[in-house]
């Protein structure tokens, strides 16, 4: 089964309600989210979804109503709670374990940011806006929706906040507000600003980015399976919309020519440990391939040639990893044409257990290659040596073709 991902376009920021509405737009049934919220047993809770058109964009909105929400002049008694209170509320809901864990992770991210902003322990944080039932609903619905879609990760493009100040429970605060700044700083999330004089990235929205976007990268080729848009409540003079796309990884096509970028650098004063660690990070962050080979550099010094294959969109990220983790002060890069054979990943049941096999086709001939990770795991589990485990998996693979 192909892997699935989410991609959000955050040119007008991100908030919890916008994210929920966008996820409904890509195919999450409203009833699943309503049932999850109603399972929290909050008296008088009502969930409302609407379809609207804003500045020519068709979008959805998400709103939660509950007793006391619209009382002015003070905060309703249930809008002030600690992280432990929220954890208890989520724990009693009928959510999957994955959805509960994701929801709690997002709330912990916000709690840590608020604690840092106020200089107090996390346990003493009093949630105000983010602790209100509507924000709890935002986070729970996002967690349930992501779990329902079965995605491996999410990418948040062009995260943009406004400027000026905003009035909240703590008074007038600069935009981005302190909690958002702390979340972005701790999780290394990049931000752009625009001239819209209001908050576009809320603490809930920033927590969603931090919880879902860490280490996530789009596949090099993908198919767009669904598109949804969630509209925000604020009028900003243009479409205040968060667009979400549900993507599915595409298989490599037969003998297809495409372009990759080659990143190269010569290093003569980095340790083997540094290079090995760098190679691991590069692969984790989407490099197509990484290798380093011994070379002789100027003045006869032995060194290493580090070579990385990259998609164009990932060049900046991968170069940043190289600069941060090696001693190099320069990186060469150039585009390179390549021809790719048709390939497909198969999952087969073998006497040793489930195994992944790569199926490659060229001019009518088929070649089967057991994946290294599967061979290693099954060899360790069965006690067989690597060569015999490899041969057993390949035998089953070849038999499946007959």
DOVO-401430 format. One line per 8 residues: for each residue x, y, z of C-alpha. Coordinates in steps of 0.2 Angstrom, whole numbers, plus 5000, padded with zeros to 4 digits. Layout:
REM residues N
X,Y,Z; ...
This chain:
REM residues 402
5000,5000,5000; 5007,5017,4995; 5011,5029,5009; 5000,5044,5012; 5004,5062,5018; 4996,5078,5021; 5002,5095,5014; 4995,5111,5021
4998,5128,5013; 4999,5141,5027; 5001,5157,5018; 4987,5165,5029; 4993,5156,5045; 4985,5141,5054; 4973,5139,5068; 4964,5124,5075
4947,5127,5068; 4954,5130,5051; 4964,5114,5052; 4949,5103,5057; 4938,5111,5043; 4952,5108,5030; 4953,5089,5035; 4935,5087,5033
4937,5094,5016; 4949,5080,5011; 4938,5067,5017; 4936,5065,5036; 4918,5061,5039; 4910,5075,5051; 4901,5061,5061; 4917,5053,5066
4923,5070,5073; 4906,5074,5081; 4906,5057,5090; 4924,5059,5096; 4919,5076,5104; 4902,5070,5111; 4912,5055,5120; 4920,5068,5131
4904,5070,5139; 4904,5089,5139; 4886,5095,5144; 4879,5106,5130; 4893,5104,5118; 4887,5107,5100; 4897,5105,5084; 4893,5115,5068
4901,5113,5051; 4897,5125,5037; 4901,5126,5018; 4905,5144,5013; 4913,5154,4999; 4926,5167,5004; 4934,5178,4991; 4930,5166,4977
4936,5151,4987; 4925,5137,4992; 4929,5131,5010; 4922,5124,5026; 4921,5131,5043; 4921,5123,5060; 4913,5130,5076; 4910,5123,5093
4896,5130,5104; 4894,5126,5123; 4885,5135,5138; 4894,5151,5143; 4905,5153,5128; 4898,5170,5123; 4898,5177,5141; 4908,5193,5141
4917,5202,5154; 4925,5187,5162; 4930,5169,5158; 4918,5155,5161; 4923,5144,5175; 4927,5129,5164; 4939,5139,5153; 4953,5139,5167
4961,5122,5169; 4978,5114,5171; 4986,5101,5159; 4981,5087,5171; 4963,5092,5169; 4964,5092,5150; 4973,5075,5150; 4959,5068,5161
4946,5075,5149; 4954,5067,5134; 4957,5051,5143; 4939,5048,5146; 4934,5050,5127; 4931,5036,5115; 4947,5039,5105; 4960,5027,5098
4976,5027,5108; 4985,5035,5093; 4973,5049,5093; 4974,5052,5112; 4993,5052,5111; 4993,5064,5097; 4981,5076,5106; 4990,5075,5122
5007,5079,5113; 4999,5095,5105; 4993,5101,5122; 5009,5097,5130; 5018,5107,5117; 5007,5122,5121; 5009,5120,5140; 5028,5120,5139
5027,5136,5128; 5015,5145,5140; 5026,5139,5155; 5041,5147,5147; 5032,5163,5143; 5026,5165,5161; 5042,5158,5170; 5032,5144,5179
5032,5125,5180; 5022,5116,5167; 5011,5109,5180; 5006,5127,5186; 5000,5133,5169; 4982,5139,5168; 4975,5137,5151; 4964,5151,5145
4959,5153,5127; 4968,5136,5123; 4960,5128,5137; 4942,5132,5132; 4931,5118,5125; 4932,5125,5108; 4951,5123,5108; 4950,5106,5116
4938,5102,5102; 4951,5108,5089; 4965,5098,5095; 4955,5082,5098; 4947,5083,5081; 4964,5086,5072; 4971,5071,5081; 4956,5060,5077
4956,5066,5059; 4975,5062,5056; 4972,5045,5064; 4957,5041,5053; 4967,5046,5037; 4982,5035,5042; 4995,5047,5035; 5013,5046,5039
5016,5064,5042; 5012,5082,5037; 5021,5096,5028; 5017,5114,5032; 5022,5126,5018; 5025,5145,5019; 5019,5147,5037; 5015,5165,5039
5010,5176,5053; 5003,5194,5054; 5010,5209,5063; 5005,5221,5076; 4997,5217,5093; 4982,5206,5098; 4971,5207,5114; 4969,5191,5124
4968,5185,5142; 4985,5192,5147; 4982,5209,5139; 4989,5216,5123; 5003,5205,5116; 5014,5207,5101; 5011,5196,5085; 5018,5182,5085
5012,5180,5103; 5025,5173,5116; 5018,5155,5116; 5019,5154,5097; 5037,5161,5097; 5042,5148,5110; 5035,5134,5100; 5043,5139,5084
5060,5142,5092; 5060,5125,5102; 5055,5115,5086; 5065,5124,5073; 5050,5130,5063; 5053,5143,5050; 5041,5158,5049; 5037,5172,5037
5027,5188,5041; 5015,5199,5031; 5007,5216,5034; 4990,5209,5040; 4988,5218,5057; 4982,5203,5067; 4987,5186,5073; 4987,5172,5060
4996,5158,5068; 4988,5153,5085; 4996,5143,5099; 4985,5128,5094; 4990,5130,5076; 5008,5131,5080; 5007,5115,5091; 4999,5106,5076
5014,5111,5065; 5026,5105,5079; 5017,5089,5082; 5014,5083,5065; 5027,5091,5054; 5043,5086,5063; 5054,5076,5051; 5040,5075,5038
5045,5077,5020; 5034,5075,5004; 5038,5060,4993; 5048,5064,4977; 5033,5059,4967; 5015,5059,4973; 4997,5059,4967; 4985,5072,4975
4970,5061,4981; 4959,5075,4989; 4959,5094,4992; 4951,5103,5006; 4950,5121,5013; 4947,5127,5030; 4941,5146,5033; 4946,5156,5048
4934,5168,5057; 4945,5184,5055; 4942,5196,5041; 4959,5200,5034; 4955,5208,5017; 4958,5193,5007; 4954,5174,5008; 4958,5168,5026
4960,5150,5020; 4971,5135,5025; 4972,5123,5011; 4975,5104,5014; 4980,5091,5001; 4980,5072,5004; 4994,5065,4995; 4999,5047,4990
5016,5042,4986; 5018,5037,4967; 5027,5023,4961; 5042,5025,4950; 5037,5023,4931; 5046,5012,4919; 5063,5018,4912; 5058,5036,4916
5071,5050,4915; 5071,5063,4928; 5083,5075,4937; 5091,5074,4953; 5104,5086,4961; 5121,5081,4967; 5128,5089,4982; 5147,5087,4985
5160,5093,4997; 5178,5088,5001; 5181,5086,5020; 5198,5083,5028; 5196,5087,5046; 5179,5079,5051; 5179,5063,5061; 5172,5047,5055
5159,5048,5068; 5154,5065,5062; 5152,5059,5044; 5142,5044,5049; 5130,5054,5059; 5128,5067,5045; 5124,5053,5033; 5110,5046,5044
5103,5064,5046; 5103,5067,5027; 5094,5051,5024; 5081,5054,5038; 5078,5071,5030; 5074,5065,5012; 5091,5063,5003; 5089,5050,4989
5107,5043,4993; 5122,5047,5003; 5140,5041,5002; 5157,5046,5006; 5173,5040,4998; 5192,5042,5002; 5201,5055,4992; 5218,5064,4992
5216,5083,4994; 5228,5098,4992; 5245,5096,5001; 5243,5077,5000; 5231,5076,5014; 5219,5062,5015; 5201,5067,5016; 5183,5062,5011
5172,5066,4996; 5154,5067,5003; 5141,5065,4989; 5122,5067,4992; 5108,5065,4979; 5094,5077,4982; 5077,5083,4975; 5078,5101,4971
5065,5106,4984; 5076,5098,4998; 5093,5106,4993; 5092,5120,5007; 5088,5108,5021; 5101,5095,5016; 5115,5108,5014; 5110,5115,5031
5113,5098,5039; 5130,5096,5030; 5136,5114,5036; 5130,5111,5054; 5137,5093,5056; 5154,5094,5047; 5168,5106,5045; 5165,5110,5027
5164,5128,5022; 5158,5125,5004; 5146,5113,4994; 5146,5111,4976; 5129,5107,4968; 5123,5103,4950; 5108,5094,4942; 5111,5077,4935
5099,5067,4923; 5096,5049,4927; 5085,5034,4920; 5075,5025,4933; 5068,5007,4930; 5050,5003,4934; 5050,4997,4952; 5037,4991,4965
5037,4986,4983; 5029,4970,4987; 5025,4963,5004; 5026,4944,5005; 5023,4931,5018; 5038,4919,5020; 5042,4905,5032; 5052,4917,5042
5039,4931,5043; 5033,4945,5033; 5046,4953,5021; 5047,4968,5009; 5054,4964,4992; 5058,4976,4978; 5052,4971,4961; 5061,4979,4946
5056,4977,4928; 5067,4981,4912; 5063,4976,4894; 5051,4962,4899; 5063,4955,4912; 5059,4955,4931; 5071,4955,4945; 5067,4953,4963
5078,4960,4977; 5073,4957,4996; 5075,4973,5006; 5089,4974,5017; 5079,4979,5033; 5067,4964,5031; 5082,4952,5028; 5091,4959,5044
5075,4958,5055; 5070,4940,5049; 5088,4934,5051; 5089,4940,5069; 5072,4934,5073; 5074,4916,5066; 5093,4914,5070; 5097,4911,5052
5113,4919,5044; 5110,4933,5032; 5114,4924,5016; 5101,4910,5020; 5088,4922,5026; 5090,4932,5009; 5089,4916,4999; 5073,4910,5008
5064,4927,5005; 5070,4927,4987; 5064,4910,4984; 5046,4914,4990; 5047,4930,4979; 5051,4921,4964; 5038,4908,4967; 5025,4921,4968
5028,4926,4950; 5025,4908,4944
